[in-house]
Amino acid sequence: MNKLLILLAALTFCCCITTLHGCRCRTVVKTRIPAYIVKKIEVTPVSGRCRYVEVLIFTWRGSKFCIDPTAKWFPEFIQTLQQKKANVTDSNPTTQATSTSYMVTSD
């Protein structure tokens, strides 16, 4: 009986540790982030390490924000970034390498 309880406690502990360290985002920002501060976006799909879709926004100043992808403002935000990138690329294709880059990655 004691061995069964110890095994159950060990399995519970392992599951909790995996859940805590698997996701990259500890907290999620639900407020709108200004598009002009965004340097890069990373989207991590649901995986064995994390059961949530994670959207990380990196700013030009080095900050990192985890965004709630279900927030009402998020689809409009992505559309604004896509338009901004298209405008930068269309207006001066020679500076594309130094312009704002938005990338979507998956692990």
C-alpha positions as semicolon CSV with decimal commas, in nm:
position;residue;x (nm);y (nm);z (nm)
1;M;0,000;0,000;0,000
2;N;0,282;0,244;0,092
3;K;0,467;0,168;-0,233
4;L;0,152;0,246;-0,430
5;L;0,111;0,582;-0,254
6;I;0,476;0,670;-0,310
7;L;0,447;0,579;-0,679
8;L;0,129;0,785;-0,714
9;A;0,293;1,084;-0,543
10;A;0,603;1,053;-0,766
11;L;0,391;1,040;-1,083
12;T;0,189;1,341;-0,973
13;F;0,508;1,534;-0,898
14;C;0,656;1,446;-1,239
15;C;0,341;1,556;-1,419
16;C;0,337;1,888;-1,234
17;I;0,704;1,957;-1,306
18;T;0,657;1,880;-1,676
19;T;0,361;2,115;-1,698
20;L;0,542;2,396;-1,521
21;H;0,860;2,378;-1,728
22;G;0,711;2,282;-2,064
23;C;0,539;2,609;-2,154
24;R;0,744;2,916;-2,237
25;C;0,475;3,156;-2,112
26;R;0,408;3,179;-1,741
27;T;0,160;3,467;-1,771
28;V;-0,038;3,600;-2,066
29;V;-0,097;3,966;-2,155
30;K;-0,453;4,041;-2,260
31;T;-0,407;4,412;-2,328
32;R;-0,329;4,543;-2,676
33;I;0,039;4,576;-2,767
34;P;0,131;4,862;-3,005
35;A;0,236;4,723;-3,345
36;Y;0,527;4,966;-3,382
37;I;0,722;4,809;-3,093
38;V;0,712;4,456;-3,238
39;K;1,034;4,313;-3,374
40;K;0,941;3,945;-3,398
41;I;0,652;3,709;-3,327
42;E;0,687;3,342;-3,244
43;V;0,391;3,106;-3,236
44;T;0,438;2,772;-3,064
45;P;0,160;2,519;-3,129
46;V;0,021;2,275;-2,877
47;S;0,274;2,001;-2,806
48;G;0,368;1,737;-2,555
49;R;0,556;2,006;-2,359
50;C;0,273;2,259;-2,345
51;R;-0,098;2,213;-2,398
52;Y;-0,157;2,574;-2,506
53;V;-0,084;2,769;-2,823
54;E;0,174;3,027;-2,722
55;V;0,223;3,360;-2,897
56;L;0,541;3,543;-2,796
57;I;0,608;3,899;-2,905
58;F;0,963;4,034;-2,892
59;T;1,012;4,411;-2,896
60;W;1,289;4,626;-3,036
61;R;1,401;4,704;-2,680
62;G;1,441;4,338;-2,589
63;S;1,121;4,280;-2,394
64;K;0,915;3,965;-2,437
65;F;0,537;3,940;-2,401
66;C;0,316;3,635;-2,415
67;I;-0,013;3,722;-2,581
68;D;-0,349;3,554;-2,546
69;P;-0,426;3,437;-2,903
70;T;-0,798;3,435;-2,823
71;A;-0,803;3,806;-2,733
72;K;-1,054;4,004;-2,942
73;W;-0,790;4,250;-3,063
74;F;-0,539;3,985;-3,174
75;P;-0,665;3,912;-3,531
76;E;-0,668;4,285;-3,613
77;F;-0,320;4,316;-3,462
78;I;-0,182;4,040;-3,687
79;Q;-0,348;4,200;-3,989
80;T;-0,188;4,536;-3,904
81;L;0,156;4,374;-3,878
82;Q;0,110;4,196;-4,210
83;Q;0,009;4,521;-4,380
84;K;0,301;4,704;-4,221
85;K;0,545;4,439;-4,343
86;A;0,394;4,446;-4,694
87;N;0,426;4,826;-4,704
88;V;0,790;4,817;-4,593
89;T;0,877;4,545;-4,845
90;D;0,689;4,717;-5,131
91;S;0,826;5,065;-5,063
92;N;1,195;4,970;-5,051
93;P;1,288;4,612;-5,142
94;T;1,661;4,680;-5,097
95;T;1,615;4,738;-4,722
96;Q;1,415;4,422;-4,667
97;A;1,696;4,259;-4,468
98;T;1,715;4,551;-4,225
99;S;1,343;4,621;-4,200
100;T;1,101;4,487;-3,943
101;S;1,078;4,111;-3,961
102;Y;0,788;3,906;-3,838
103;M;0,832;3,535;-3,827
104;V;0,610;3,254;-3,718
105;T;0,793;2,953;-3,587
106;S;0,687;2,625;-3,444
107;D;0,886;2,392;-3,225
